[in-house]
Amino acid sequence: MTQDNDLMSAREGLPTGETVKLTPEQEGARNKRNIVIAWSLVGFMVAVFAITVVRLGQTAAAGAGA
């Protein structure tokens, strides 16, 4: 076989039909982690928006006085 065929025959990324059943504790931990990630993303977006508004306000104030 050539190297290209070896790469194509790898099972990585192919569906196997196997599933993982999480325990209720694991599901709860996953949900809490997802909530923390979501709130962190929202906080980051608010911070970027606030910084942008402040910087635009400073630029407009500097330009209006000139």
N, CA, C and O atoms as a DFTB+ gen file, in Angstrom:
264 C
 N C O
     1  1       0.835      -1.189       0.000
     2  2       0.000       0.000       0.000
     3  2       0.873       1.244       0.000
     4  3       1.985       1.255       0.527
     5  1       0.342       2.267      -0.596
     6  2       1.059       3.533      -0.571
     7  2       0.691       4.287       0.698
     8  3      -0.237       3.921       1.419
     9  1       1.430       5.329       0.944
    10  2       1.195       6.107       2.159
    11  2      -0.198       6.749       2.121
    12  3      -0.858       6.836       3.157
    13  1      -0.649       7.194       0.957
    14  2      -1.972       7.819       0.859
    15  2      -3.068       6.841       1.254
    16  3      -4.004       7.223       1.957
    17  1      -2.975       5.601       0.823
    18  2      -3.983       4.605       1.162
    19  2      -3.966       4.298       2.657
    20  3      -5.015       4.044       3.247
    21  1      -2.789       4.320       3.270
    22  2      -2.709       4.074       4.705
    23  2      -3.432       5.173       5.475
    24  3      -4.103       4.901       6.471
    25  1      -3.298       6.399       5.018
    26  2      -3.964       7.495       5.698
    27  2      -5.476       7.401       5.542
    28  3      -6.216       7.718       6.473
    29  1      -5.935       6.973       4.388
    30  2      -7.365       6.897       4.139
    31  2      -8.010       5.717       4.863
    32  3      -9.220       5.728       5.090
    33  1      -7.230       4.703       5.229
    34  2      -7.824       3.535       5.878
    35  2      -7.882       3.690       7.394
    36  3      -8.393       2.807       8.083
    37  1      -7.372       4.787       7.918
    38  2      -7.424       5.009       9.363
    39  2      -8.877       5.156       9.797
    40  3      -9.694       5.716       9.066
    41  1      -9.197       4.657      10.975
    42  2     -10.576       4.685      11.461
    43  2     -10.913       5.980      12.180
    44  3     -12.044       6.152      12.635
    45  1      -9.968       6.884      12.291
    46  2     -10.242       8.137      12.972
    47  2     -11.292       8.929      12.215
    48  3     -11.195       9.103      11.001
    49  1     -12.287       9.403      12.931
    50  2     -13.305      10.234      12.335
    51  2     -14.461       9.467      11.723
    52  3     -15.430      10.077      11.270
    53  1     -14.383       8.144      11.699
    54  2     -15.478       7.360      11.152
    55  2     -16.439       6.975      12.266
    56  3     -15.998       6.598      13.352
    57  1     -17.752       7.062      12.019
    58  2     -18.713       6.702      13.063
    59  2     -18.651       5.208      13.373
    60  3     -18.586       4.377      12.468
    61  1     -18.671       4.884      14.650
    62  2     -18.611       3.481      15.067
    63  2     -19.928       2.998      15.649
    64  3     -20.127       1.794      15.811
    65  1     -20.827       3.916      15.963
    66  2     -22.097       3.537      16.553
    67  2     -22.021       3.382      18.065
    68  3     -23.033       3.115      18.713
    69  1     -20.832       3.547      18.631
    70  2     -20.671       3.416      20.069
    71  2     -21.143       4.695      20.759
    72  3     -20.921       5.799      20.261
    73  1     -21.790       4.537      21.899
    74  2     -22.228       5.687      22.670
    75  2     -21.733       5.548      24.103
    76  3     -21.403       4.453      24.560
    77  1     -21.688       6.674      24.799
    78  2     -21.274       6.688      26.193
    79  2     -22.460       7.140      27.021
    80  3     -23.050       8.185      26.747
    81  1     -22.814       6.358      28.033
    82  2     -23.905       6.729      28.929
    83  2     -23.308       7.399      30.160
    84  3     -22.540       6.789      30.903
    85  1     -23.672       8.662      30.366
    86  2     -23.144       9.407      31.501
    87  2     -24.002       9.145      32.732
    88  3     -25.206       8.908      32.640
    89  1     -23.345       9.195      33.880
    90  2     -24.075       9.078      35.134
    91  2     -24.761      10.411      35.409
    92  3     -24.377      11.427      34.829
    93  1     -25.760      10.430      36.273
    94  2     -26.416      11.704      36.595
    95  2     -25.428      12.741      37.145
    96  3     -25.583      13.934      36.881
    97  1     -24.424      12.306      37.898
    98  2     -23.419      13.232      38.417
    99  2     -22.612      13.848      37.277
   100  3     -22.315      15.042      37.294
   101  1     -22.257      13.026      36.287
   102  2     -21.496      13.530      35.143
   103  2     -22.337      14.490      34.310
   104  3     -21.829      15.502      33.827
   105  1     -23.624      14.179      34.139
   106  2     -24.506      15.080      33.390
   107  2     -24.651      16.413      34.107
   108  3     -24.643      17.467      33.471
   109  1     -24.783      16.370      35.429
   110  2     -24.879      17.601      36.202
   111  2     -23.617      18.431      36.098
   112  3     -23.677      19.652      35.952
   113  1     -22.468      17.763      36.174
   114  2     -21.192      18.474      36.052
   115  2     -21.060      19.090      34.666
   116  3     -20.571      20.211      34.531
   117  1     -21.487      18.374      33.643
   118  2     -21.420      18.904      32.282
   119  2     -22.314      20.133      32.139
   120  3     -21.913      21.129      31.537
   121  1     -23.523      20.062      32.691
   122  2     -24.437      21.200      32.606
   123  2     -23.869      22.414      33.325
   124  3     -23.938      23.527      32.802
   125  1     -23.312      22.221      34.513
   126  2     -22.714      23.338      35.250
   127  2     -21.548      23.939      34.472
   128  3     -21.405      25.160      34.402
   129  1     -20.723      23.083      33.891
   130  2     -19.575      23.554      33.112
   131  2     -20.056      24.350      31.900
   132  3     -19.480      25.388      31.573
   133  1     -21.102      23.873      31.235
   134  2     -21.635      24.586      30.075
   135  2     -22.191      25.946      30.461
   136  3     -22.037      26.914      29.715
   137  1     -22.839      26.031      31.627
   138  2     -23.383      27.304      32.092
   139  2     -22.249      28.283      32.388
   140  3     -22.338      29.459      32.037
   141  1     -21.182      27.803      33.033
   142  2     -20.040      28.672      33.328
   143  2     -19.398      29.164      32.029
   144  3     -19.032      30.334      31.925
   145  1     -19.262      28.295      31.058
   146  2     -18.682      28.693      29.770
   147  2     -19.570      29.735      29.089
   148  3     -19.073      30.720      28.543
   149  1     -20.879      29.513      29.124
   150  2     -21.805      30.456      28.484
   151  2     -21.734      31.825      29.148
   152  3     -21.670      32.841      28.456
   153  1     -21.744      31.869      30.478
   154  2     -21.673      33.157      31.177
   155  2     -20.326      33.830      30.954
   156  3     -20.254      35.056      30.868
   157  1     -19.268      33.049      30.860
   158  2     -17.959      33.631      30.575
   159  2     -17.949      34.281      29.194
   160  3     -17.406      35.373      29.020
   161  1     -18.542      33.616      28.227
   162  2     -18.630      34.172      26.874
   163  2     -19.457      35.450      26.853
   164  3     -19.079      36.426      26.205
   165  1     -20.579      35.447      27.557
   166  2     -21.418      36.648      27.635
   167  2     -20.639      37.789      28.292
   168  3     -20.687      38.927      27.825
   169  1     -19.922      37.481      29.377
   170  2     -19.124      38.499      30.048
   171  2     -18.056      39.077      29.145
   172  3     -17.828      40.287      29.146
   173  1     -17.401      38.224      28.375
   174  2     -16.388      38.692      27.440
   175  2     -17.005      39.603      26.384
   176  3     -16.434      40.640      26.045
   177  1     -18.167      39.219      25.864
   178  2     -18.830      40.026      24.848
   179  2     -19.230      41.387      25.409
   180  3     -19.083      42.401      24.726
   181  1     -19.729      41.423      26.634
   182  2     -20.111      42.685      27.268
   183  2     -18.876      43.562      27.469
   184  3     -18.923      44.769      27.233
   185  1     -17.768      42.953      27.907
   186  2     -16.535      43.716      28.122
   187  2     -16.032      44.318      26.808
   188  3     -15.652      45.488      26.771
   189  1     -16.027      43.536      25.744
   190  2     -15.571      44.044      24.448
   191  2     -16.485      45.171      23.973
   192  3     -16.004      46.176      23.449
   193  1     -17.785      45.015      24.149
   194  2     -18.722      46.055      23.741
   195  2     -18.494      47.332      24.540
   196  3     -18.444      48.426      23.977
   197  1     -18.357      47.185      25.860
   198  2     -18.165      48.359      26.718
   199  2     -16.863      49.080      26.372
   200  3     -16.841      50.308      26.288
   201  1     -15.798      48.342      26.173
   202  2     -14.521      48.956      25.810
   203  2     -14.637      49.673      24.472
   204  3     -14.104      50.769      24.301
   205  1     -15.332      49.054      23.526
   206  2     -15.510      49.674      22.210
   207  2     -16.288      50.980      22.326
   208  3     -15.917      51.979      21.710
   209  1     -17.355      50.978      23.104
   210  2     -18.163      52.187      23.268
   211  2     -17.336      53.295      23.919
   212  3     -17.397      54.448      23.493
   213  1     -16.562      52.947      24.951
   214  2     -15.732      53.950      25.629
   215  2     -14.694      54.511      24.670
   216  3     -14.496      55.724      24.603
   217  1     -14.032      53.633      23.931
   218  2     -12.984      54.103      23.014
   219  2     -13.572      54.970      21.902
   220  3     -12.975      55.979      21.529
   221  1     -14.733      54.590      21.370
   222  2     -15.373      55.409      20.341
   223  2     -15.802      56.755      20.913
   224  3     -15.715      57.783      20.240
   225  1     -16.267      56.740      22.160
   226  2     -16.651      57.988      22.801
   227  2     -15.452      58.914      22.989
   228  3     -15.568      60.124      22.794
   229  1     -14.311      58.359      23.363
   230  2     -13.100      59.161      23.517
   231  2     -12.658      59.738      22.174
   232  3     -12.253      60.897      22.088
   233  1     -12.739      58.931      21.149
   234  2     -12.335      59.390      19.820
   235  2     -13.264      60.492      19.330
   236  3     -12.806      61.483      18.761
   237  1     -14.563      60.328      19.547
   238  2     -15.526      61.347      19.112
   239  2     -15.320      62.635      19.892
   240  3     -15.406      63.724      19.324
   241  1     -15.049      62.521      21.184
   242  2     -14.830      63.722      22.005
   243  2     -13.567      64.447      21.566
   244  3     -13.547      65.677      21.513
   245  1     -12.522      63.707      21.254
   246  2     -11.270      64.319      20.811
   247  2     -11.447      64.986      19.453
   248  3     -10.878      66.049      19.207
   249  1     -12.230      64.373      18.571
   250  2     -12.443      64.934      17.242
   251  2     -13.357      66.130      17.272
   252  3     -13.205      67.028      16.444
   253  1     -14.306      66.183      18.194
   254  2     -15.256      67.285      18.262
   255  2     -14.589      68.558      18.772
   256  3     -15.006      69.659      18.413
   257  1     -13.562      68.423      19.602
   258  2     -12.878      69.594      20.148
   259  2     -11.884      70.208      19.188
   260  3     -11.445      71.339      19.397
   261  1     -11.524      69.501      18.158
   262  2     -10.495      70.003      17.251
   263  2     -11.040      70.982      16.248
   264  3     -10.292      71.494      15.415
